[in-house]
């Protein structure tokens, strides 16, 4: 049987073939048809060549990709995969062959706009795309922030500012066992929080062959279904474990007649690998990049001459796939073939990165709640900050055994808070989302799949408490500020798009953040070190204050800052010019696009906030617009897969003008799910490939 492509009412591809290899080829072809421009952008980002058509704004990322050796690491990992797991390597080759076939026939309008033609995918390109997508996922630049804030405020400031930072990605996930459902079978549900991109970072897809039949959310450019899938008898989902598995080393480098040397922990100078690469920049001169790699890893900032501002510093990055030549792709086929929780568990033993908390359930009552991924064993200092490469005691000495956990009252909840991954991480998300999900689940004895969207879209903001407590205690306010205080105290603490109270709270919160950032005790930290631009979001003071605001407002001695006066000043400021509308008027979606949107359509207003279960993250003090949010929602029903549901922020097609380019957005905004359809008799046949 040749590969067949079907579509459902939402344009979601359903593929059927005789073998796993043919199915991978079909997946590559249909992904290229639906997401050609997205694939081209991701290929360039993975190779560090995106500035060649996006211009100088992409140069800092390209430098990081080159200096971190993402493409070279992907090549190494694929070569090792061919040696150790030839079946998976051949399967990946089939996928890239399909991508190339699909790209050869694509007519995405972005290529005409840019004058580009699709480039060729190599067998290692999916691995490079995976690396590029996740290299910043663990937030290693947070180590630079800890060092920066310690230099200005002392070591105690690290804990005060420790919260889910602006550059990380998270998720909600919950597992409800059969004892707590109306059917007696488990439900797995949740939503990954990532930067919202158009086209989306997840691709809804159905893959069927005699070996397996799986629906799930794929990463465009990567074969199979890694993060979220349902085989009919077992389903799995992930959240970011917030583990720390990448290290930064301060390097002492020197130039010699033969190249570059690095001082090692043995007290001697060792030859570092060195070469130069050229980055082409649209509209500007090409840029030469020096690529250096020490025994620790690639140098991603600075060099023998230091940073751009003359600071004598160089930083190398050590990350597991560069060390092991294993990206964990050996888990992908076993996941598709899984029939029971035990199969998922065994497959995840091969997982590398990103490090995730996994929840899974099967139709026989099996349940799984574990961490999956590779975290090195090393000194505590490595996890906290950049460590000196020339001092002993900072080497990796093995790998942690991934922790496991059980359920409480038939439920497991993960929302990036401290949980089973606690021994592996440093900073975790505040507990508000996890606590709220657990409380909602505890409020009802039996749950159905149809009940789950109410959890997805809950907008209660528990982190508002500290600010509102300070507002309550204020006296001597102007009449306008007193009226604003009364409005805030009457507000129900739900960040609904149509709420004027939420808009007023957000305005006051943003003003408080700005007042704190301007305080003489904190203002010096607003000048970040001269690290590359791509790392600067982790070093920006205002977002750090915004996301740690509740802790700053509760701290016993916050560096002599009169927080009540800061709140008073913010209240008076907002009262003088109050927001005219509702939260959704300013809290609007701000998706990332490689090219400017030419449709003229306004971005929609959003409910939710950073610490709501409906996590739509703005940056208080800077903007109400939300660049991060639910990149998908899913409900996997183990009683009957046909009662499952899913949705993405835009649509199944990445082609502007397609009827399925943004047709799921009304569902996404309204908290609804599209039905999961797996019966080919209910689908529309598109092609025989």
N, C-alpha and C positions, 0 to 999 in steps of 0.2 A: 504494500500500500504506500503510495506517495504521501508526502505531508499535505495536510488539508488545513486551511484557515477558515474559521467561522467568526462571526461577530454577534454580540448580543445587542440589546437596545441602546446601550451606552457606548457602543463601538469598541468594547473590550475584546482583545483577541483571545480566541480559544483555538488551540493548535492540537492536531492529532497526527501521529505518525507511527510507523512500524517499529522504530528503534529509538533509543535515547539519543543516538548520534543524529539521526534524521530530524528528531524533534529539536535538538540544539541548533541545527542549521536553520530550521524554520523559525525558531525564536529569534535568531540573529537577523533573518530577513524581515520579519514583521516589525522588529524593533527599528530597523533602519527605515522602513516605510513610514512608521508612525513618529519616529524621533530622530530623523536624519540630522537636523541641525544640532540638536542636543548632543548626539553622538560625536559630531565634529568638534563641538566646543569641549566636550569632556576629553577627547583624544588630545587636543592641543593643551589643555590644562595639565594632563598627566605627563606630557612630554616637555612642558615648560616652553611652549611656543605660542601661547595665546596672545601675547602682545603683538604678534605679527599681523593680526587683523583687528584686535580690540584696542590697540594703541597703548600709550604709556601708562594708563591706569592699571594695566595687567602686568606691568613689568616686575613689580615687587613679588607677586606670586610666582612668575616664571623664574625669577632668581632663586626663590626658595625651592621650587621643584627641581631645578638643575643642581643646586648646591646640596640638597638632601638626597640626590641621586635616585629619585623615584622611578624613572624609566629603567635605569640600570638595575635597581633592586627587583623590578618586575621581571626583567629578563632573567636574572639569576633564579628567581623563584620558579619561573616557568621551566627553565632548564632542569632544576631539581625535580619538578613535578613530572617531567618526561622520564626521568631516571627512576623515580620511586613509585609513581602512580601513572603509568602510561595510558590507562583507560581514561582517567580524568583529563589528562593532557590532550588526548585525541578528541574528547568531547568538547573541550574548550576550542580546539582548532575548528571543529565543525561550526561552532557558534560564530567565530570570526569569519569563516568562509561565507556563512550566511549574511553577516553584516556587510561584507564587501559586495555580495550579489545584490543586496537590497539598496545599498548606496549607489550602485551603478545605474539603477533605474529610478532614483529619487528625483522629485521635482520641488523640494522645499523652497519656498520663496526667499528665505534668508540667503541662500547661495547667490541668487541674482542680485540681492541688495548689496552684498559684500564683494561680489566678483570672485568668490572662492569656488573651488570644486572640491567635492569630498575627498579626503585623503584615505590611504589604505590602512586597514587595521592589520596588525601583526598578531600572531597567537598570544603574545604576552600583553597586548594592549588591555584586555579586560582586567588583568592583574594591576596594571598601572592605573587604570581608572579607579579600581577599588582602593589602592593606596592613596591616590590624590584625594579621594572623597573622605578618607578617614585619617589622614596624617595629623590633622589638627583636632581630631575628635576627642583625644584624651587631654587636650588643653595643656601641653607641656609649657607653653609660654606663661602659664600661671606661676611657674617657678621664678620667672623674671619679675613678676609683680611682687611676689613675696620678698624677694631681695630688694626691690625698689622701695616698697613701703617700709620695710625694716630700716633701711638707710635713713628714712625721713622721720619715722615715728617710733622706732624701736621694735623689738621682737614681739611684744604683746599685740601690736597692730595686726599681725598676720591672722590671728584667730578672730579678731574683730571684723575683718573684711572677708572672712572665709565663708563663701556661699557660692551658689551656682553662678559662675561668672558669665560675662557677655559673649564669650566665644565658644561656649560649650553647646552641646546638643543633648537633649534629654528625651524622655518618653513617659507616658503612663502605661501601666499594664496591670491587669488583674485576672486572677484565675479563680473561678467559683466551682467548687467540686459538685459532684452529682447530688450529694446530700443537701445542698442548698439551692437546687434548681427545681423547676416544676416538672422536668422530664426525667430526672434522676441521672442525667448525663451532664458532664462538665461544660462550662463555657469559658472561653479565653477571649479577652477583649482588651482594647487599649488604643493608643494613638501615639505614634512617634513624633516628637517635636524636633524640627530641623528648620534651617533657613528655608523659607518658602521660595521655590524657584518656578519659573514658567519656561518650558514644560516642567512638570513635577519630578521630584527625585525618586518617586516610586511609580512603578508601572504595574497596573493590574493585569494579570495574565492567567491563563489556564493551560496547563501542559499535560497532554494525555498520550500514553503509549501502552503497550502490553505490560511494561514493567511498573508503571506508576500513573496516577491521575491526580494532579495537584493543582489547586488554585492558590494564588498568593500575590504578594507584592515583590516584584523584582526590581533590581537596580538597573536602569538602562545602561547597557554596555557590559553587563556581567551575566553569564548564563545561569539558568536555574532560578531558584527562589530561596534566598538565604535567610532572611529575617522573619518573615511572616508567611506561614503556609498552612494549608489544610488538605490532607490526602484523602479525606473521607473517613478514615479510621483513627487518625492522630492529627493534632494541630499544635503549632508552636508559635511563639512570639517572643520578642526581646525588648528590653529596655537598656539604656546605657548604664553600665555598672559603676561608672565614675571611678574606675580603677586607674592607678598610676603605673604605666608600663613603659614610659619613655624617659630617658635621662638626658640632662644637659651637663656638659663638662666644660669648664674653663680651660682653655688650652694656652700653653706658652709655645709660640711658634717662632721660628727664625728662618731666614733665607740663607741658603748656602750656594756655592757655585753649581751644585747638582740639583737644587730644587728647594724644598721646604722640609724642615725637621720639626718634630714636636717632642717636648720634654715628657718622658714617661714616668710612671710611679717608681721605677727602679733607679731614678736619678740620672738616666742617660738620655741622649737625644736620639730619636728614631726617625728614619726617613718616612715622610708622609707622601701618599699618592697625590699627584698634582697634574692638572691639565687645564686648558682654557676652552670655553665654549662661547659661541656668539649667539646673542638673542636679537632677532630682527624685530623692530618696533615700527608699527605703521605710523607714517607721518614724521618720524624722527630717525636719527642715525642709529645704526645698530650698536649694541652694547656688548662688550666683552666681559665674561664672568670667569673668575678664577675658581675652579673646583678643587677643593683640598679634602683629603680624607685621612684621619689619623687612625691609630689602633682602636680608639673609642668609637669613631664613626665620622660621618661627613661633617665638615665645618659649615654651619648654616648662617653664621654672622661673624663679621670681622675677619681678621687674617693676621699675617705677621706684622702689619702696620696698625692693627687695631680696628676700631669702628670708624664710621664716617666722620665722627666729630673729633677723632684723634685719641679717644680713650683706648688705652692699651688692653684690648680684650679680643678674644675669639671664642666662639661657642661651637662645640660639636654636639651632634644629636645621635644618641644611640637608641635604636628602635628595633623590636624583635625580628621582623622579616629581614632586615639588613644583616642581622647576626646569624639567623638560622636558615635563610633562603627558603622559608616556608611561610606562605600567606594564608594557609588554612583552606585552600580550595579543595583539598581532599575531603572536606566535609560536605560539599555541595551535592554530589550524586547520592551519597547515602541518605541525606535529608530527603531528597525526592523519593527515594525507595522506602522510606520509613513506613512501617505499618503500626507500630506501637511506641509507647513512650521509651521503652528500652532501646529501640532503634535510634530515636532522636538522641538519646543520651550517649550512645556509642559514637554516633556521627560527630557530636559536639566535642568529643575528646580530641578531635583533630582541628578544632577551631583555633585560630590564632588571634586575629584582631579585626575590628575593635573588640574589646572585652565587654561582654554583655551579661545581663541577668536574663535567663531563659525560663519561660513558663510553658509547659506543655501538658496535654491531656489526651487520653485515647478513649475509644468506645468501650473498652473493657474496665474502665475505672482507674487506669494508671494515671499518675500525676507526677510532674517533675517541676522542681524549682531549684535552679542551680546557676552558678556562674560558669561561663564558658570563655576561654581565651588564655593567652599566655602572658603571665606577669613575672618578671624576673625577681629573684631573691637578691637583695643587696642592702647596703647600709641605709639606715633611716634618713641620713642627710641627703642621699640621692633623691629621695622622694620629695624633699622639701624645697630644694634650691639647686642652682648650678654648683657642682662640686669641682675642686681642683684636680685636673687630670694628672698632675705631677706628684700627687700625694697618694700613698697606698691606702687600701681599704675601701675603694669605690668600685671594685670590679663586680660583675655579675657572677653569682656562684650557684645558679640553678634556677628552678622554676617553682612557683607556688602551686600547690594542689588547689584547683578551683573549689571554693566552698559550696556547700549545699544547704538547703533550708526546707522546712516543712510548711504546713498550712496552719492557720489559727482559726478555729471555728469554721473550718471548711473553706477558707478564703486565703489567698496570698495576694498581696498588693506590693507593687514596686513602682516608685515614681522618682527614682534617682536619689532617694533618701538613704540614710544609713540602714543597711540590711545585711544580706549574706556577704556582700562585697566589702564590708567595712574593713576587714584586715588588709585589703588590697589597695585602699584609696587614702586620700588625704582630705579632700574637700568634697562634700556631697550637697545635694540640693536641700533646701529647707524642708521640713517634714509636712508642710501644709497640704500639698496635693495628696500625698499618701494618706495622711490622717483623714482628710475629707472623703476620699474614696472608701476607706475602711469604715468610716462612720455611716456613710450612705448605704453601704452593703449590709451593715449591722442593723439597719432600720427596717429590714424586710427579711422574712424567713426563707422565702422561695423566690428565685429569680428566673426570668426567661430571657432569651436572646433579644426579644423585642423591647425589654426594659433598659437595655444597656445604653442607648443614646442619651438617656437622661443623665447618666454619669459623665459621658463624654463632654456634655455641654454645661456642666455645673459651673457657675460663675461666682461662688462665694469666695471672698478674699479675706482669709484669716490674718494675713500679715498686715492688714490695716490697723490692727489693735493698738500698737504702741503710739502711732501718730495720733489716733483719735483719743487715746488716753491723755496725751499732752494738750490736745485741743480742749478737752473737757475741763482741764484745770485752769485755763486762761481766764483772767478777768481784766477789767479796765480796757476793754476793746472799744473801738469806734462802733457806732451803730451798724454800719455795713458789715464789719467783721463779726460782730456779735450775731447778726442775722445769718451770716455764712456758717458760723460755728453751729448754730441751731440746726441748720440744714444738714450739716455733716453728721451731727449726732442723731438725727432722725432717719438718716440713710440706712438702708437694709444691708449694706456691705456686699452687695452683688454688683459685679462689673458688667451690667447689661448694656448693650449698644444703645438702647432707648432710654437710659437712665441719666437724668440731669444730676442726680446726686453723685453718681460715679464720675461724671465729668468734673464736678466741683472738687471731689476728693483728689482726682488725678492732677488737677491744676495746683492744688495746695501741696500735694506731694512733690511735684516737680519743682515748685518754688523752694520748698524746704531743701531739696537736694542741691539746688544752686546756691542757696545761702550757706550750707555746710561746706560746699566745695570752695567757696570764696573765703572761708574763715582763715585767718592767718596760721592756725595750727595745721590745717590740711592743704592750703593752697600751694606750698612748695612742692608737694607730691604731684601737682598737675603737670609739671615739666618732666616728661618721660625720658629715659635714656635713649640713645641714638641707635636703637635696634631697627631692623628692617620694617618698612611700613606694614607689611602683612602681619606682623606680630603686635602692632600698636593697639588693637582693640583690647588686648589683655592688660595694657598698661595705662589705659585712660582712667582718670580719677572719677569723673562724673558717673560713668556706668558702675564703677565699683561702689561708690557711695549709694547709688540708686538701688542696687541689688542687695546691699548690706544695711539698708536704712533701718529696718526694725531693730537690728543689733546695735547700731550706732545710737539709736534713740533710747535704748534700754541700758546701755553700758554704765557702769558705776562712775567712772571718771574719764570721760571722752576728751582728754587733752585740754581741759579747761574750757570746752565749748559750752555755752549756755544754750542748751537745746530748746528750752521753753521760749527763749527770746527769738531763736531761729524760726520756730513754728509761729510765734506771734507775728514776726515780720512777714512771713509767707502768707499768713491769713489776711493781713492788712493789704498786702500787695494784690492778692487775688480778689479781695473784696472791692478794691478800687477799679478793677477791670475783670469782672467775672466772666466765665465762659458762657457764651450765648446759647449753646445748644446742649446736646447729649454726648455721652462718651463716644458713640459711634461716629459723631461728626468729625472728630479728630483722630480717633483710634481706627485707622484704616489700614488695609492690607498693603504691604510694600514689597511685592515679590521681586526677586533678583531676575534680571533678564540680561543675556549677553548683548542684545541689541535693544535700543529704545522701542517701546510699544508705539505703534502708529495707528492703533484702532481708535484712539480718542475716548475709549470707555473709562469712566472714573473707577477708581478702586473702591471696593465695598467697605462700609463700616463694619466693625467687628465687636462682638462681645468678648469677655474674658480679660485676663491679665497674666502677668508672669507667674504669680503664685496661685492662680486658679487652676482647677482641673482642666478647664478650657484655657489652655496655656497659650495665649497670644501675646508675645513679649514685645513691649515697647521699651524705651530707655528713658525712664523718668528723669527730667531735668534737661534732656536733649530733644526728644521727640515722642509724640504719642503714636506714631506710625509703627506698625508691627512687621518686622522682617522675619520673625520666627513664629512658628505655630504648628498645629497638627498637619504634618505632611501627608497624612492618611488617617483614616479611622477604620477599624475592623471589629467584627464580632464573629468569632468562630464557634459554632454550635456543634457539639459532639453528638447530639441526639440525631440531628439531620443536617447535613451540610447545606441543604437547600434553604434552611432557615438562617443561614449566615448572611452577613451584610458587610459592605465596604464602601468607601468613598475617598476621593482625592480632591485637593483644592480646586483643580481646574477641569481636566478631562483626560480621556484616554489618548487623545491625539495631540501631538506636539506641533501640528501643522496649522498655522494661522488661517482662519477661514473655514476650517473643517467644522462640520456640525458637532463634532465631539471634542473640540478644542477647549471649551469652557462649559460644557453642558452639565457637569456635576457641581459647579460652583453653587447654584441655588440649594442643592442638597447639603453641601458642606456648610454653607452659611446657616441653614436652618436646622442643623443637627440631625439630618436624616441620612439613611444609608441606602445605596442601591443594592438590590438583591443579588446574591451569588447564584449564578446559573451554571450548571454543569452538564445538563442533559443536551447532547448535541442535536436532538430532534427539535429542541426549542430555539435553536440558533440559526442564523442566516449564513449560508455558506458563501465564502468570498472567493477562494481560489483553491485549485489543486496545483501544488508546486512540484 
